[in-house]
């Protein structure tokens, strides 16, 4: 008599992904790319500050009307906020869990020290922590207006000018945006590698794109505080 | 050549270890690094000391048995195995630091010898094809595209020395595992087990306590066989595909 044996059922796709280092890294890659897409839109929106108070204040008001009348007032904004919150949390939790594992995998260090990997690669973890702290400050400053000196609802131009009038805000902002540049320089190419999009032919193009994105986003974001500091925007 | 060696000495798996300094003279630049250690060991034996334990076998750079971290680099300053590293790459009077591979999954057995059986268990979980054995099949029975054959051969070059794990700041075995996954998954003979192979091998790799990949590229730089970094991307692609199906 012959009997057929069936192999045990496999765990679900999501469980397979979350339990493995490769899958968890893919979660980091996708959540990172979501945030990157948002940052491109955010940076382009910020540039409207150079068109004057009416332009950017009008743009901010328009953001609240996207999707109307299908969506209610500010609904789109809240959907985007929850999406971004999920991305930040998934990114952070995966990074924490993977980092714990990585550090445990090399318990004894080498006696002969040697600098490993590029600056951007080595600073991913601390750069991420700086960015997380920055996001908290940034929301308190320009979204909830809790720590903003002007705090005029619906007048982002005035709030931004007032906020960047404080030197310590400028310093924190500049440090955070440099950290962002380095984070994207390694992170974008790394995401392509993690999601299996990289190969020998694309490697160079992906690295150039990562550098380009890092440079454009950092320069774009920094242009606003620099303009306020130099009096171009006031 | 006269050299100062600082070598990791550790009597056993649970014994404490430390760097011990030795002077060694009469080294020819044509000696391999292992022959230089042989010279030191002969002196140690003559003096009644314990010789330095290290793994080695073919001494031709093809077996993957030897490996030590020399001045912070896996297999030393040249891109080759330790047995094929020659003393001409060092200067007379140099001080050289020699340490074992460092990873939680590679516990030290003695001195420079580490237990790499974690690699065997990864291979055992899927680094093979299931095929009825018997007489050899005709060479043209299964057509293999040239490009697939080239890729498979490039990845089959991995000798499992563990330099990738030693070089990786996370002690990750991603390059090793990807070499075997890509080698077999790209071939028609490996196709039936394509999905289960990558799933099982990644699971086995994680279970051994290796770290994850942070794409530092240190592994591919250290690899004596030149397994390229995009191989890891290829394995990620295979894994994500297998997780979906």
Interface residues (C-beta under 8 A of the other chain):
Chain A: X10 X13 X16 X17 X19 X20 X21 X22 X23 X24 X25 X26 X98 X101 X102 X103 X104 X105 X106 X107 X108 X109 X110 X111 X112 X113 X114 X116 X117 X121 X124 X186 X189 X190 X192 X193 X194 X195 X196 X197 X198 X199 X200 X203
Chain B: X6 X8 X19 X69 X71 X72 X73 X97 X99 X102 X103 X104 X105 X167 X168 X169 X170 X171 X172 X199 X202 X203 X205 X206 X209 X210 X211 X212 X213 X214 X215 X216 X217 X218 X228 X229 X230 X232 X233 X234 X235 X236 X237 X238 X239 X240 X241 X243 X244
